[in-house]
Amino acid sequence: MRATLAAYFVAGSLLSLAGLLIGGQVDAGAVQAAAVMVPFLLAGFALSTPARRLLDRGWTRPAVLALAAAGAVALLAQTALG
C-alpha cells in the first residue's frame, strides 16, 4: 500500500510542479525554500526503514483513524463556532 501511495504522490507532485512552471509561479524564493527542505527529506527517507519496524505493530491504523476523526471534529467545531 505504501508503494502505491508513493507512486500517486510522486505523480501528483510532478503534475503540480509542471503546472506551476507553466503558470510562471516558480521563482528564486520558491527554489530556495525547496532547497532548504532537501536535507529534511533525505533524513526522513533514511529514517523511514528503521521507523517502519516501530510503526508496523498494529497501532498505526487506529492512530491514523483517531487523528483523522479529531481533525474532522475540529473542523466541524470551527464551522459551528465561526
C-alpha positions in Angstrom: 0.0 0.0 0.0 2.9 2.4 0.8 4.4 1.9 -2.7 1.0 2.7 -4.4 0.6 5.8 -2.3 4.2 6.9 -3.0 3.6 6.4 -6.8 0.5 8.6 -6.7 2.3 11.2 -4.6 5.2 11.4 -7.0 2.9 11.6 -10.0 0.7 14.3 -8.3 3.8 16.3 -7.3 5.2 16.2 -10.8 1.9 17.4 -12.3 1.7 20.2 -9.7 5.2 21.3 -10.4 4.7 21.2 -14.1 1.5 23.3 -13.7 3.4 25.8 -11.5 6.2 26.0 -14.0 3.8 26.6 -16.9 2.0 29.2 -14.9 5.2 31.1 -14.1 4.7 30.6 -10.4 8.2 29.2 -9.6 10.7 31.9 -8.7 14.0 32.0 -6.9 12.4 32.2 -3.5 10.4 29.0 -4.1 13.5 27.2 -5.3 15.5 28.4 -2.3 12.7 27.3 0.1 12.7 23.9 -1.6 16.5 23.6 -1.3 16.2 24.3 2.5 13.9 21.3 2.8 16.1 18.8 0.9 18.2 17.8 4.0 15.0 17.0 5.9 13.6 15.0 3.0 16.8 12.9 3.0 16.7 12.5 6.7 13.1 11.3 6.6 14.0 8.8 3.8 16.9 7.5 5.8 14.8 7.1 9.0 11.8 5.5 7.3 13.1 1.9 7.2 14.1 1.8 10.9 10.8 3.6 11.8 8.8 1.1 9.9 9.7 -1.6 12.5 8.2 0.5 15.2 5.1 1.6 13.3 4.0 -1.7 11.9 2.9 -3.1 15.3 -0.8 -2.9 14.8 -1.4 0.5 16.3 -0.8 2.7 13.2 -4.2 2.3 11.7 -6.1 3.2 14.9 -3.8 6.1 15.4 -4.4 7.4 11.9 -8.1 7.0 12.2 -8.1 8.8 15.6 -6.1 11.7 14.1 -8.5 11.9 11.1 -11.5 11.8 13.4 -10.0 14.6 15.6 -9.4 16.7 12.6 -13.0 16.2 11.4 -14.3 17.1 14.8 -12.1 20.2 15.0 -13.3 21.3 11.5 -17.0 20.8 12.5 -16.4 22.7 15.7 -14.7 25.6 13.8 -17.6 25.7 11.3 -20.2 25.7 14.0 -18.5 28.4 16.0 -17.4 30.6 13.1 
